[in-house]
Amino acid sequence: MSKAADILCIGSVLWDMLARAPIAMRLGSDSPGRIERIPGGVALNIAMTLARGGLTPALLSAVGRDEAGDELMAACEARGLITDLVYRSEDLPTDQYMAIEAANGLIAAIADAHSLESAGDKILSPLIDGRLATQDAPYMGLVALDGNLTLDLLTEIATSPVLVGADLRVAPASPGKAERLAPFLTNARGTLYVNLEEAGILCQSEFNTSYEAAEAMLEAGAQRVLVTHGGDAATEGTKNGLISQKPPQVAVTRVTGAGDTFMAAHIAAEGRGAPREAALMQALEAASTYASGNTPI
């Protein structure tokens, strides 16, 4: 690597295909709108937000050696991200994500992260071959991790001696993959960033507030949690107590990537030395700014 990384972002690095309509839609709707292709994926969204805040993230992921992959790596490098450690496969295509959003929120989305899942532990090679760490010299820095990895690989990460001293920050990627974070509950590892639905899936329950959800996750074994609930209050909690704060109210124009922005902004705020209350509010403000259609710092 040409420069040292401030944080490792492990998980999905792909192309987002986003379609947005300015009106409410329902099943079968056919509406005019805008369609764009932009760099995305949970790990990449987090890395890009951190880079805008002045940090230097390194990506650990799988990207194909195809035209789409070359374009994606060039886009990442142009944004100040370290791509030297990305596993580039000759056989697997670059992953992609497709979402349709409307005035009434996310209508539908499909995440094709099959290449990342197929690559498996190859993406972690830099953590054992000496480029970042070895079995005898564990990685001790910040790690942002997403649930697009397989359950087996997430379990390995949650119990790996190579990451035993790392500051793990973990997000499920989507409600459909929330159960994959169970190893971080049972092993009391890391800080878990989830929304209310994802917390309910992990705890096999239903919650009305983020506070209730955070309490239940801590009781289930979580070391630390941050639970969001859209425009309602979010809660950050540890065994030493919980705090809740309500995000600024904005007119929502996009939802894809808002959770990733929240997580990245919270990591950045704590990196600047912000106390718990300030870090949570700065993260909520950044996510609200993003959801309103602007780009937060």
DAHUNOR-V22067 format. One record per residue. NEAR is the number of other ideal C-beta (glycine too) atoms within 10 Angstrom. D_LAST is the distance of its C-alpha to the last C-alpha in whole Angstrom. Layout:
[[NEAR | D_LAST] [NEAR | D_LAST]]
This chain:
[[13 | 25] [5 | 25] [10 | 22] [9 | 22] [21 | 19] [19 | 17] [23 | 17] [26 | 19] [31 | 18] [29 | 21] [29 | 22] [27 | 22] [33 | 21] [29 | 22] [23 | 22] [20 | 21] [18 | 23] [21 | 22] [16 | 24] [20 | 23] [18 | 26] [11 | 25] [11 | 28] [12 | 29] [18 | 31] [8 | 34] [6 | 36] [5 | 37] [12 | 35] [6 | 35] [15 | 32] [7 | 31] [14 | 27] [10 | 24] [10 | 24] [9 | 22] [13 | 21] [14 | 18] [21 | 17] [25 | 17] [31 | 19] [31 | 17] [28 | 17] [30 | 16] [29 | 13] [32 | 12] [33 | 12] [26 | 10] [27 | 7] [25 | 8] [20 | 9] [17 | 6] [18 | 6] [12 | 9] [18 | 11] [16 | 14] [26 | 15] [24 | 19] [26 | 20] [24 | 23] [30 | 24] [27 | 27] [30 | 27] [21 | 30] [14 | 31] [15 | 32] [9 | 30] [16 | 27] [23 | 27] [14 | 27] [14 | 24] [26 | 22] [21 | 22] [12 | 22] [16 | 18] [23 | 17] [12 | 18] [9 | 17] [15 | 13] [16 | 14] [23 | 16] [23 | 19] [20 | 22] [14 | 25] [20 | 26] [21 | 25] [21 | 29] [17 | 30] [19 | 33] [7 | 36] [9 | 37] [20 | 34] [15 | 32] [24 | 28] [28 | 27] [20 | 25] [22 | 24] [16 | 25] [20 | 24] [20 | 25] [22 | 23] [18 | 25] [14 | 25] [12 | 26] [11 | 24] [12 | 24] [18 | 28] [11 | 28] [17 | 26] [10 | 28] [22 | 26] [16 | 29] [26 | 28] [12 | 31] [22 | 31] [29 | 28] [17 | 31] [14 | 34] [23 | 32] [15 | 33] [15 | 33] [11 | 32] [22 | 29] [23 | 29] [14 | 32] [19 | 29] [25 | 30] [15 | 33] [10 | 34] [11 | 33] [13 | 30] [21 | 28] [22 | 31] [13 | 34] [10 | 36] [8 | 37] [10 | 34] [16 | 31] [19 | 28] [11 | 26] [16 | 23] [20 | 20] [19 | 20] [28 | 18] [27 | 21] [32 | 22] [25 | 25] [28 | 25] [29 | 28] [18 | 31] [15 | 33] [13 | 35] [20 | 32] [24 | 30] [17 | 33] [17 | 33] [25 | 30] [21 | 30] [14 | 34] [18 | 33] [9 | 34] [19 | 32] [25 | 29] [12 | 31] [11 | 29] [21 | 25] [16 | 23] [21 | 22] [24 | 20] [28 | 21] [30 | 21] [27 | 23] [26 | 22] [19 | 24] [16 | 27] [13 | 29] [22 | 28] [22 | 28] [14 | 31] [22 | 30] [27 | 28] [17 | 32] [19 | 32] [26 | 30] [20 | 31] [13 | 35] [14 | 34] [14 | 31] [22 | 29] [24 | 25] [22 | 22] [26 | 23] [30 | 20] [29 | 22] [23 | 22] [22 | 25] [16 | 27] [27 | 27] [29 | 28] [20 | 31] [18 | 32] [25 | 31] [20 | 33] [9 | 36] [12 | 35] [12 | 34] [19 | 32] [10 | 31] [16 | 28] [27 | 26] [18 | 28] [18 | 31] [28 | 29] [28 | 27] [18 | 31] [19 | 32] [27 | 30] [19 | 31] [10 | 34] [17 | 34] [13 | 33] [27 | 30] [17 | 28] [20 | 25] [27 | 23] [24 | 21] [29 | 22] [26 | 20] [21 | 22] [16 | 20] [15 | 20] [13 | 23] [17 | 22] [29 | 20] [24 | 22] [24 | 22] [22 | 25] [15 | 27] [11 | 31] [7 | 30] [8 | 29] [17 | 27] [17 | 24] [17 | 23] [17 | 20] [12 | 20] [22 | 17] [13 | 16] [9 | 18] [16 | 17] [8 | 19] [18 | 18] [14 | 18] [16 | 17] [16 | 17] [20 | 17] [24 | 14] [21 | 13] [24 | 15] [26 | 13] [23 | 10] [30 | 11] [28 | 13] [33 | 10] [28 | 8] [25 | 12] [26 | 13] [24 | 10] [21 | 11] [20 | 15] [17 | 14] [12 | 14] [8 | 17] [16 | 16] [9 | 19] [17 | 19] [11 | 19] [14 | 16] [22 | 14] [24 | 15] [20 | 14] [19 | 11] [29 | 11] [21 | 13] [18 | 10] [25 | 7] [28 | 10] [20 | 12] [18 | 9] [27 | 10] [25 | 13] [16 | 14] [12 | 13] [11 | 10] [11 | 7] [20 | 4] [10 | 0]]
